[in-house]
Amino acid sequence: MQNEDLKEKIHDLERKTESQSLKYEEILLQLESLKTQQKQHRVLPSSTENSSLINNHQSPLSTMVDSQTSTRDDSAPIHSRQRLTNSNDKLARIVVAKYSYEPLRFSPNDHPEIELPLKLGEYYIIYGNIDEDGFYDGRNLEGRYGLIPSNFIELVKYPNDIPENSKHNIQKLIGNIFPIDERTSHHRDQMFSSDSDSFNMNSSILNPTVRTPTNSNSSDMTISDLSYGKNIPHPINLHIEKFLNNSVLIAWDPPLSNVQIFGYQIMLDHKLYTTIHSNERTRVLIENINFNEKYHRISIRTMTQLGLSRDQQCTLLLTNSKDLSYTPKDLRIDRINQTSAVVSWWPASNDIIHKLFVNDKEVQTIKPGIYRFKLTNLSPNTIHKVTIKAKPSIATSIQQQLIASIEFRTTSFGIYE
């Protein structure tokens, strides 16, 4: 009896699948019909008007979310994807949005639904040549198809500099179109991969040779600073200008770099709070904060053609007492093997010095802005204790916690974690 019920459910799902496929085909035909009707009447939206909209902080901005955290959109017709991928992959190019654009609100055309929404700083794929109205056929990295206005995008000159997570999404959609780049391949052998992020070994920042713990069972230890390989410039001097009732006014300074900046993402508790354009004042009022909660984290991301800077590079921790907390958070160990491991943490602020201890022995003073290190020459199959201690520049109370610790065991030879 159960077997018959199972067969019936399978048949029912097959019927629903077939029905859904027919609906996809119908949507595709409607889309092609609308494109044909509009071909003689489309006009490009004004990039000047759209730019002024973005510059107005009170106007709603299109939400830009890192593609690493965004959900995939499977609304595009499956058959359309297959045909377009097979026929036009060789003509595919990668572009980046210069503006945020919501066709349903701001398109001058009669059928804005066939245009693709754009988000400032995000990557898109365009196919073929521009049409006589100034539009490209394209899709976003979630797989959705639509028309893209040419005056809102610019071609990515160096595809190999695209962040790895975005590059991975592009490769899933249209295959590997990234040429071998001698600039990046030259450094590839020196890069260490952790959780799909690349880190460049840079021993010039800190002295790689450190004091050896007096424990006779411990081997000599070396430490190298690990910074993200893409080197996207991050904002600096994030600070609080004023506390208000359930609100806080924050400010920061632009990165010390000549890289073109599209804007900034303001993150509250690891979620996007708002986005501002690069020519706006670098200060934001964050409202409706519940200071009765234990703590809140604020981070600022730089948006560039190469992608987003990392949240840990410009971050601040608020406590329920409206005082800054200095305790390192989310201390973790990754890439453990026989003789090495990577330690990382979230700093309470980017102007704090930290001290690194291994097995209760002070190893090194870590300058502000560094939050990830690789430990090497550890003893195999041994429990090690790592401690990060914050050293704020101002005096703190004796009761205030400044230390975070974690223990881990290195693997035996032939075993990796």
Secondary structure by P-SEA (a helix, b strand, c coil): caaaaaaaaaaaaaaaaaaaaaaaaaaaaaaaaaaaaaccbbbbccaaaaaaaaaccccccccccccccbbbbccccaaaaaaaaacccccbbbbbbcbbbbccccccccccccbbbbcccbbbbbccccccccccccccccbbbbbbcccccccccccccccaaaaaaaaacccccccccaaaaaacccccccccbbbbbccccccccccccccccccbbbbbbbccccccccccccccccccccbbbbbbbcccccccccbbbbbcccccccccccccccccccccccccccbbbbbbbbbcccccccccccbbbbccccccccccccccccccccccbbbbbbbccccbbbbbbccccccccccccccbbbbccccccbbbbbbbbbbbccccccccccbbbbbbbbbcccccc
